[in-house]
Amino acid sequence: MIKITKVERKKYSKGVWSLFSDEVHIADLHEDVIVQHRITPGKLLSKEDIDVLLESEEKAKAMDSALRLLSHRMRSEKELSDSLRRKGYGEGLIEGIMQELRKRGYVDDQVFARMYAQSLLGSRKDGSRAVKMKLSQKGISREVTRSTVEELTSDEKEYEAALELAIKKVKGSYKNDEPDAIYRKLGGFLSRKGYPYEIVMKVLRKVTKKETD
């Protein structure tokens, strides 16, 4: 058994405490781990007790890392899991963290998908194909992706957004180009933005007609 003789706040590490046994450093633990396991000077710890403490500390570190990421912006489960995996945390621990975050309401792929899709459709004016691809890259399920895109888009909305982009191009970087060049460049641009073929062709016909009037 090891007797804890001192519990001391670790310098330059907020919320972290160091455990000592007769001036021998035993471990550094987050404050919530100290409280959870009721660690105080005089407490006797077996090797198994220390293993449990270190396991709890590993979970606390992983949770702290996930919460720091979420403090910057909302993220999908895949984004968080991938980040924790890159930091070397095991799959079992990661799944436990995800379960806790879901329980607290800190991660919700359905809410994330809607917010992310709104951003793509709004400020970036991406087409539905691009939105679906980017949601898939974030690990969003096909069902959630499909329902989100169907809720937020329509043929009419996509046409209006694509037409707005096209008019800006024609009045801007394409303004000195020949009609054939405009047709070719604009078609490629709108396709790369993720608009469906039918929408692209409809916009091209509209813009070409305006150019030749």
C-alpha positions as a Markdown table, in Angstrom:
| # | Residue | x | y | z |
|---|---|---|---|---|
| 1 | Met | 0.0 | 0.0 | 0.0 |
| 2 | Ile | 1.1 | 3.6 | -0.7 |
| 3 | Lys | 0.2 | 6.4 | 1.7 |
| 4 | Ile | -0.5 | 9.8 | 0.2 |
| 5 | Thr | 1.3 | 12.3 | 2.3 |
| 6 | Lys | 0.8 | 15.4 | 0.1 |
| 7 | Val | -1.7 | 16.7 | -2.4 |
| 8 | Glu | -0.3 | 19.8 | -4.1 |
| 9 | Arg | -1.6 | 22.1 | -6.9 |
| 10 | Lys | 0.6 | 21.6 | -9.9 |
| 11 | Lys | 2.2 | 24.8 | -11.1 |
| 12 | Tyr | 1.2 | 26.2 | -14.5 |
| 13 | Ser | -1.5 | 23.5 | -14.9 |
| 14 | Lys | -4.9 | 24.8 | -14.0 |
| 15 | Gly | -7.1 | 22.3 | -12.2 |
| 16 | Val | -4.4 | 19.7 | -11.9 |
| 17 | Trp | -3.0 | 18.4 | -8.6 |
| 18 | Ser | 0.1 | 16.3 | -7.8 |
| 19 | Leu | 0.1 | 13.4 | -5.4 |
| 20 | Phe | 3.1 | 12.6 | -3.3 |
| 21 | Ser | 4.2 | 9.8 | -0.9 |
| 22 | Asp | 7.0 | 10.9 | 1.2 |
| 23 | Glu | 8.2 | 13.4 | -1.4 |
| 24 | Val | 8.0 | 10.7 | -4.2 |
| 25 | His | 5.7 | 11.9 | -7.0 |
| 26 | Ile | 2.9 | 9.4 | -7.6 |
| 27 | Ala | 0.6 | 11.0 | -10.2 |
| 28 | Asp | -0.9 | 14.2 | -11.6 |
| 29 | Leu | -4.7 | 14.2 | -11.5 |
| 30 | His | -7.4 | 16.6 | -12.6 |
| 31 | Glu | -9.4 | 18.1 | -9.7 |
| 32 | Asp | -12.6 | 16.3 | -10.5 |
| 33 | Val | -10.7 | 13.0 | -10.3 |
| 34 | Ile | -9.3 | 14.0 | -6.9 |
| 35 | Val | -12.8 | 14.8 | -5.7 |
| 36 | Gln | -14.4 | 11.8 | -7.3 |
| 37 | His | -12.0 | 9.4 | -5.5 |
| 38 | Arg | -11.8 | 11.4 | -2.3 |
| 39 | Ile | -8.0 | 11.7 | -2.4 |
| 40 | Thr | -6.6 | 13.4 | 0.7 |
| 41 | Pro | -3.3 | 13.3 | 2.6 |
| 42 | Gly | -3.3 | 10.1 | 4.6 |
| 43 | Lys | -5.2 | 8.0 | 2.2 |
| 44 | Leu | -3.8 | 4.5 | 1.5 |
| 45 | Leu | -3.8 | 3.3 | -2.1 |
| 46 | Ser | -3.1 | -0.1 | -3.5 |
| 47 | Lys | -1.6 | -0.7 | -6.9 |
| 48 | Glu | -5.1 | -1.4 | -8.2 |
| 49 | Asp | -6.4 | 1.9 | -6.7 |
| 50 | Ile | -3.7 | 3.8 | -8.6 |
| 51 | Asp | -4.5 | 2.0 | -11.8 |
| 52 | Val | -8.1 | 3.1 | -11.4 |
| 53 | Leu | -7.0 | 6.7 | -10.7 |
| 54 | Leu | -4.9 | 6.7 | -13.8 |
| 55 | Glu | -7.8 | 5.3 | -15.9 |
| 56 | Ser | -10.0 | 8.1 | -14.5 |
| 57 | Glu | -7.4 | 10.7 | -15.3 |
| 58 | Glu | -7.1 | 9.4 | -18.9 |
| 59 | Lys | -10.9 | 9.8 | -19.3 |
| 60 | Ala | -10.7 | 13.3 | -17.7 |
| 61 | Lys | -8.0 | 14.3 | -20.2 |
| 62 | Ala | -10.0 | 13.0 | -23.1 |
| 63 | Met | -13.1 | 14.8 | -22.0 |
| 64 | Asp | -11.2 | 18.0 | -21.4 |
| 65 | Ser | -9.8 | 17.8 | -24.9 |
| 66 | Ala | -13.3 | 17.2 | -26.4 |
| 67 | Leu | -14.8 | 20.1 | -24.5 |
| 68 | Arg | -12.0 | 22.4 | -25.6 |
| 69 | Leu | -12.7 | 21.5 | -29.3 |
| 70 | Leu | -16.5 | 22.1 | -28.7 |
| 71 | Ser | -15.8 | 25.5 | -27.1 |
| 72 | His | -14.6 | 26.8 | -30.5 |
| 73 | Arg | -17.5 | 25.4 | -32.6 |
| 74 | Met | -20.0 | 22.6 | -32.8 |
| 75 | Arg | -18.6 | 19.4 | -34.2 |
| 76 | Ser | -19.9 | 16.1 | -35.5 |
| 77 | Glu | -19.2 | 12.9 | -33.6 |
| 78 | Lys | -16.8 | 11.8 | -36.3 |
| 79 | Glu | -14.8 | 15.0 | -36.0 |
| 80 | Leu | -14.4 | 14.6 | -32.2 |
| 81 | Ser | -13.7 | 10.9 | -32.4 |
| 82 | Asp | -11.0 | 11.4 | -35.1 |
| 83 | Ser | -9.4 | 14.2 | -33.1 |
| 84 | Leu | -9.3 | 12.0 | -29.9 |
| 85 | Arg | -8.0 | 9.1 | -31.9 |
| 86 | Arg | -5.1 | 11.2 | -33.3 |
| 87 | Lys | -4.2 | 12.1 | -29.7 |
| 88 | Gly | -3.8 | 8.4 | -29.0 |
| 89 | Tyr | -6.9 | 7.6 | -27.0 |
| 90 | Gly | -8.4 | 4.1 | -27.3 |
| 91 | Glu | -11.6 | 3.2 | -29.0 |
| 92 | Gly | -13.4 | 2.1 | -25.8 |
| 93 | Leu | -12.5 | 5.4 | -24.1 |
| 94 | Ile | -13.6 | 7.4 | -27.1 |
| 95 | Glu | -16.9 | 5.7 | -27.3 |
| 96 | Gly | -17.4 | 6.3 | -23.6 |
| 97 | Ile | -16.7 | 10.0 | -24.1 |
| 98 | Met | -19.1 | 10.2 | -27.0 |
| 99 | Gln | -21.8 | 8.6 | -24.9 |
| 100 | Glu | -21.3 | 11.1 | -22.1 |
| 101 | Leu | -21.3 | 14.0 | -24.6 |
| 102 | Arg | -24.5 | 12.8 | -26.2 |
| 103 | Lys | -26.1 | 12.4 | -22.8 |
| 104 | Arg | -25.2 | 16.0 | -21.9 |
| 105 | Gly | -26.5 | 17.2 | -25.3 |
| 106 | Tyr | -23.0 | 18.5 | -26.3 |
| 107 | Val | -22.9 | 16.5 | -29.5 |
| 108 | Asp | -25.9 | 15.9 | -31.8 |
| 109 | Asp | -25.2 | 15.0 | -35.4 |
| 110 | Gln | -28.8 | 16.0 | -36.5 |
| 111 | Val | -28.4 | 19.5 | -35.0 |
| 112 | Phe | -24.9 | 19.8 | -36.4 |
| 113 | Ala | -25.9 | 18.7 | -39.9 |
| 114 | Arg | -28.6 | 21.3 | -40.0 |
| 115 | Met | -26.3 | 24.2 | -38.8 |
| 116 | Tyr | -23.5 | 23.1 | -41.1 |
| 117 | Ala | -25.8 | 22.7 | -44.1 |
| 118 | Gln | -27.3 | 26.1 | -43.5 |
| 119 | Ser | -23.8 | 27.7 | -43.5 |
| 120 | Leu | -22.9 | 25.9 | -46.8 |
| 121 | Leu | -26.2 | 26.9 | -48.5 |
| 122 | Gly | -26.2 | 30.4 | -47.1 |
| 123 | Ser | -22.8 | 32.1 | -47.1 |
| 124 | Arg | -21.1 | 29.7 | -49.5 |
| 125 | Lys | -24.1 | 29.1 | -51.7 |
| 126 | Asp | -23.1 | 25.5 | -52.3 |
| 127 | Gly | -25.4 | 23.2 | -54.3 |
| 128 | Ser | -27.2 | 20.2 | -52.8 |
| 129 | Arg | -24.7 | 17.7 | -54.2 |
| 130 | Ala | -21.8 | 19.6 | -52.5 |
| 131 | Val | -23.7 | 19.8 | -49.2 |
| 132 | Lys | -24.4 | 16.0 | -49.2 |
| 133 | Met | -20.8 | 15.3 | -49.9 |
| 134 | Lys | -19.5 | 17.6 | -47.2 |
| 135 | Leu | -22.0 | 16.2 | -44.6 |
| 136 | Ser | -20.8 | 12.7 | -45.5 |
| 137 | Gln | -17.2 | 13.8 | -45.0 |
| 138 | Lys | -18.2 | 14.9 | -41.5 |
| 139 | Gly | -19.5 | 11.4 | -40.7 |
| 140 | Ile | -23.2 | 12.3 | -40.9 |
| 141 | Ser | -25.4 | 9.3 | -41.8 |
| 142 | Arg | -27.1 | 9.1 | -45.2 |
| 143 | Glu | -30.5 | 9.3 | -43.6 |
| 144 | Val | -29.8 | 12.5 | -41.6 |
| 145 | Thr | -28.0 | 14.0 | -44.7 |
| 146 | Arg | -31.0 | 13.2 | -46.9 |
| 147 | Ser | -33.6 | 14.6 | -44.5 |
| 148 | Thr | -31.5 | 17.7 | -43.8 |
| 149 | Val | -30.9 | 18.6 | -47.5 |
| 150 | Glu | -34.6 | 17.9 | -48.3 |
| 151 | Glu | -35.7 | 20.2 | -45.5 |
| 152 | Leu | -33.4 | 23.1 | -46.4 |
| 153 | Thr | -33.4 | 23.0 | -50.2 |
| 154 | Ser | -35.7 | 22.9 | -53.2 |
| 155 | Asp | -35.3 | 23.2 | -57.0 |
| 156 | Glu | -36.5 | 26.7 | -56.8 |
| 157 | Lys | -34.1 | 27.8 | -54.1 |
| 158 | Glu | -31.2 | 26.1 | -55.8 |
| 159 | Tyr | -32.0 | 27.7 | -59.1 |
| 160 | Glu | -32.2 | 31.2 | -57.5 |
| 161 | Ala | -28.9 | 30.7 | -55.7 |
| 162 | Ala | -27.1 | 29.4 | -58.8 |
| 163 | Leu | -28.5 | 32.2 | -60.9 |
| 164 | Glu | -27.2 | 34.8 | -58.4 |
| 165 | Leu | -23.7 | 33.3 | -58.5 |
| 166 | Ala | -23.9 | 33.1 | -62.3 |
| 167 | Ile | -24.9 | 36.8 | -62.7 |
| 168 | Lys | -22.0 | 37.8 | -60.4 |
| 169 | Lys | -19.6 | 35.9 | -62.5 |
| 170 | Val | -20.9 | 37.3 | -65.8 |
| 171 | Lys | -20.7 | 40.8 | -64.5 |
| 172 | Gly | -17.4 | 40.2 | -62.8 |
| 173 | Ser | -14.6 | 37.9 | -63.9 |
| 174 | Tyr | -16.4 | 36.8 | -67.1 |
| 175 | Lys | -17.5 | 40.2 | -68.3 |
| 176 | Asn | -15.0 | 40.4 | -71.2 |
| 177 | Asp | -15.4 | 36.7 | -72.3 |
| 178 | Glu | -17.2 | 35.5 | -75.4 |
| 179 | Pro | -20.6 | 33.8 | -75.0 |
| 180 | Asp | -19.2 | 30.4 | -75.7 |
| 181 | Ala | -16.5 | 30.9 | -73.1 |
| 182 | Ile | -19.0 | 32.1 | -70.5 |
| 183 | Tyr | -21.1 | 29.0 | -71.2 |
| 184 | Arg | -18.2 | 26.7 | -70.7 |
| 185 | Lys | -16.7 | 28.4 | -67.7 |
| 186 | Leu | -20.0 | 28.9 | -65.9 |
| 187 | Gly | -21.0 | 25.4 | -66.5 |
| 188 | Gly | -17.9 | 24.1 | -64.9 |
| 189 | Phe | -18.1 | 26.6 | -62.0 |
| 190 | Leu | -21.7 | 25.7 | -61.1 |
| 191 | Ser | -21.0 | 22.0 | -61.3 |
| 192 | Arg | -18.0 | 22.3 | -59.0 |
| 193 | Lys | -20.2 | 24.2 | -56.6 |
| 194 | Gly | -22.3 | 21.1 | -56.4 |
| 195 | Tyr | -25.5 | 22.1 | -58.3 |
| 196 | Pro | -27.5 | 19.4 | -60.1 |
| 197 | Tyr | -27.1 | 19.1 | -63.8 |
| 198 | Glu | -30.7 | 20.3 | -64.5 |
| 199 | Ile | -30.2 | 23.4 | -62.4 |
| 200 | Val | -26.9 | 24.2 | -64.1 |
| 201 | Met | -28.4 | 23.8 | -67.6 |
| 202 | Lys | -31.4 | 26.0 | -66.7 |
| 203 | Val | -29.1 | 28.8 | -65.4 |
| 204 | Leu | -26.9 | 28.5 | -68.5 |
| 205 | Arg | -29.9 | 28.9 | -70.8 |
| 206 | Lys | -31.1 | 31.9 | -68.8 |
| 207 | Val | -27.7 | 33.6 | -68.6 |
| 208 | Thr | -26.9 | 32.9 | -72.3 |
| 209 | Lys | -30.3 | 34.4 | -73.3 |
| 210 | Lys | -29.5 | 37.5 | -71.3 |
| 211 | Glu | -26.1 | 37.8 | -72.9 |
| 212 | Thr | -27.5 | 37.5 | -76.4 |
| 213 | Asp | -30.5 | 39.9 | -75.9 |
